[in-house]
Amino acid sequence: MSPRAAFPRSGARIVLFPALVPTLVLTSGLWPVRDGQEDARPLLSTPAPAVALRPSSVVGLESYGCASCHAEVTAEWAGSAHGVSWVDEQYRAALAEKKRPELCYDCHAPEPLLAGPLARPETREEKRELGIHCESCHQDAGGAVLGPRGTAVDAHVSKNSEHMAAPGSNELCSACHATNIGPVIGVAKDFASAKMAERGLSCVGCHMAPIARSWASGAPARTGRSHALQTPRDPAFLRLAFGRELHTSGGKSTLVLKNQAGHRVPGLVGRKLTFRAELLDASGAALEQRELALDERTYLPVDGAREIAFTHAGASVHLVGVHAEPRASAPVTFLDETLPAK
């Protein structure tokens, strides 16, 4: 049997590390952008999810008014989990098993959240097939379109919003993402309890990458936010949630996995992350293997870490991370690297 064929479980203990999210900014190449500073920072590439949504995009956009002027941003949104939130196959299947499915409607087809005080969303009656649509986040009670700048246009009244303009706010995202219901874990509560905003971080800073594009048909390109959304379905994005270090002391090696996200990981019931670690000597020969699994019960808390302890001292560790996602037909490898000991 190959030394990588079996990975016996080992005990792993949780360690808390303060302020790990800023470490992500410095070491991983992902910039959780502080509003007002995005132009000075590199732009992320378009998200490349390995697990597809079903359906893959909203249909019937030819009759959607926002799409006529904002074609690029509408296309980003249409292929996101926000866009298909009402028609998503996984969501529809979950509803069929619930005694009160209407409890899920509010966040999957909400009325404009900024039409009044931000509280629990209300379900809209029309155009539910558009999911969390533009109006859900960008329309006020008077029908004005809200954004970070409030640029005047002929098509509609525009206003800037404190929830989108610098220094920004996480309340808009938290209106839905602080809710625990069904398989959904309210990870925004973790974000708030860890005081991430006080560190200069925001939800959109990680999940809505800065992007240079035209904000409307015929308008010049400028830096804005991608509505395609960065999610764990993208292996490269998921990989950035973890700091990885191998330490050797007292004749033994320890692999430390640090949570560099702004909330617990994973953040969805049914999602499982498995780390397979193989300790190697200086010649690259395997010394021993260990495995650590994270799910909704054994999650890695915000600002936390887990240690995988080995009984040998190694020169490096070969680490493989595998993501089992409810939508995926098979687990996806999001991490495959060899780390030297420090």
N, C-alpha and C positions, 0 to 999 in steps of 0.2 A: 504493500500500500504506500502511495506517495505520502510524504510527511505533511502535505497540505490536505490530504483526504479526510482527516479527522481533526476536529478542534474541540477537545473536552472543555466544558465550562469551568471557569474559575471564579472564586469570590471576588467581587469588585466593590470597593467602598466609595461612597460619595464624599467629595471634598468641596468646600465652597471657596471660590476665588472672587474677590471683588473686582468690579469694573473690567470684565473681560471683553465686552463689546468694543471699546476703543482699541484693544489689542488687535481685533479683527481688521480694523481700519488700517493699521500700520503694517500688518504682516501678510494679509491675504489678497490684496488687490481689489477687494470689494470696498466701495466707499459708501457707508451709510451717511448720506449727504446731509450736512447741516444746512437748512434752508438759508438762502442768501449767499452761499459759498459754492454752489454747484458749478459755476462757470470756471472755477480754478481747479477743478478736479477732473480726472479722466472719465470718459464715458464708457459705460459697460456695453458689451455686445448684446445683441438681441437674445432674449431667453431661448434656450434650446431644450425643451422638455423631452425626456425619453419616453414618457407615458402620455398618451394622447387622451384628450377629453372626448367624450361621446355624447352628443355630436361634437364635432371639432370646432364649430362656429355657429353664430347666430345667422339665421336665414331671413330673407325678406327685407333686407336693409334698404332696398330701392325706394321704399315708402317711408323711411325713417328720416325725419327732417334734419336731424343733426348730421347725418352722413352726407348730405348734399354739399355742405361747406367744409366739414371736418373729416374728410375722407381718410386721411392717414391715421388719426387717433381713433376713429371709429373702427377701422380695420384691426388695430391693436386690441381694442376692447372686445370686439366681436369674437375673437378667438381665445378669450380668457375665461377663467372659471367664473368671473363676475358676469360676463356676457351670457354664458349658457346656464346660469345658476338655476333657472326655472325648468329648463328642458333636459338638464344633465341626467343621463341614464341611471347613474348611481343614486342620485337624489330621488328620482321618481320611484326607483325600486324600494328605497328606504321608506318613502311615504306610504307605500302600499301595505307596510307592516305596522303602521302606527294607528292607534285608536283615535288620536286627535292630530291628524296631519296638519291641520290649519295652524298649529303652533309654530310650524316651520316657515309658513308663507311670508311672514313679515320681513325676514332677512333675504329671502330669495326673490322677492318682487316688491321692494319697498316703495312707498310714497316718497317724495322728496324729503330727505332727512333734515335739510336745512330750512324747511318751510315753517318751522317753529322751534321751540327749545329742543335740543338734542336729548332724546329719551329713547324708549323702546320704539323701533320702527313700526309703521302701520302698513298693512298690505294694500296695494292699489288694486283697483278693479279692472283697469284696461292695460293692454299690452304687456301682460305678464310674461309672454314668451320672450321678451327682451331682457328678462332677468334684472340684474342690478344695472339699470340703464343710465344714460348720461344725466337725466333729470334727478335720479336718485341721490346723486352727490352734488350736482351743479345747479340746482334750481331753488329759488327762494319762494316765499308765499305769494309774491306778486308776479311770479313768472320770469323774473330776471335771471340771467345766467351768471353763476358765481365762479370765480377763478382766482388765481394768485395775483393777477394784475388789474383786471377790470377794464381791459382795452375796449374803447368805444368802437362799435361796428354798426352797420346799417340794419343787419338782419334781426337784431334783438337788443334789449337792454342788457348791459354788462356791468357787473359790480365785482370788486375784489372782496374776498372773504377772509376773515381772520383765521378760518380753519384751513386755508390753503396758502395764504401769504406768509412771509417770514415774520416771526420765527416759526410759524406753523403750529399745528395742534394735532393731537392724536385722537381727539374726541370723535371725529367723523368715522374713523375706522373702528373705534371701540364700540360704537353704537350697536354693531352686530358682533364684532369679534371678541367681546367680553362675555358673550352668552354661552352657557353650557347647555346644550340640548342634543339629544341623540348622540351621534358619533363626534359631534363638534365640541372641542374643548376651548373654553374662553381664554385664549392665550393673552389677550390684551390685558387681562387682570395681572398676569405675571409682569408684563411690560410696565404697568403702572406701579405695582408694588416694589419693583426694583428701581423705581425712579429713573428710568432710562431717559425721559425727556430732560431731566435735570443734568444729564451728561451730554446734552446737545444732540440726542438721537431721536429718530422718528420712525413710525411704521413705513411711511413712503420712502424713507432714506434707504431701506434695504429692499423693499418689495416693488417699488416703482422707480426703476433705474432712470437716471438723467439721460436724455436723448436729444440729439439735434435733429429737428424736423420742422416742416412747415406746420403751423398751428391751424391754418385754414387754407383753402384753395387760393392759390395766387399770392399768398403771404410769404415773406422771406423766412428762411430757416432760422430757428433760435432754439436755445436749450429749454427743454420742458421735461415732463415726466412721461415715461412709457406706461401705457395702460395695458400692456401685454402681461404684466405682473411676473415677478420673480417668485417661483414656488419650489418646494422640494421635489417636484416632478422633474426639475432640471438638475442632473447630477452635479454639474459644476457649482450651482448655487447651494445645493445641500452640503457639498463638501466644505464650503466656507463656514458652515455653522460650527465646525469643530476645530479646536486647536489640538495639535498632536505633538507630544514630546516623549522621548525615551531617556530615562535617567538610570544610571548605574551607580550603586553605592553598597558597600558592605558585601560585595560578592554576589549581588543580585540586581536584576534590572526591573524597572517599573515603567510601564507605558501609561501616560496620563492623557486622557481625553477631556478637553475643556469645552464647556458650552459657550460659544461665542455668539449665539443668537440672543435676541432680546426677550426670550420667553423659553418655556420648557421645550424639550425636544424628545420625542416627537409630540406634535400638537393635535393629533387626530386619532380617534379610536380606530383600530384596524391597521394602523401604520406601524411597521416594525423595522428597526434598524439593527443589523447584526455586524459586529466588528470581529474579524478573524485575524488574530495576531500570531505571527510565527517568529520566534526569537532566533537570530542567526549568529554564528561565531564569525571571526575575522575572515575566514575562508568562504563564508556564505553557506556553510552547512547548517541544517536545522538543529536547534537544541531542544525546543519544546514549543507547543502551541497552546493558545488560549482563545476563548470566545466570550464575547460580551454582547447581550441582546438588550435593546431598549424598546419599550412599547408604552402604552398609556398607563400601565401600572408601575413599570420600572423605568420611568422617564428620567432624563437628565435635567435637573432643575435649573432655572435661570441662575447664572453666575456660578454654576456648580461644575464639578468634574468627577470623573470616575477613574480609578486606578486599576490596571490589570497587572498583578504582581507575578513575576516569574521566579523560579527557584534557582536559575542560573544567571550569570553575568554575560550579556551578549554584546556584540559590536554594533548590531543593528536589528531592526524589526521590520518584517514585511507585513504590511497592514492592508487588509481588504475590507471595504465597507459595502454592505448590500442592503438595498432598500426594498422592502415588500410593501407595496402600495395597493389599497383596495381596488383601484382601477386597472392595475397592471396584471397581465396574464402570467407573468413570471417576474421574480425579483430582478432589480436593476443594480448593477455595480456602479457606485458613485465615487469610490475611493479605491485606488490600487497604487501603493507607493512603498518605498523602503526608506525608513528613517534611521539615521545614525544615532548612536548613543551620545548623550552629552555628559 
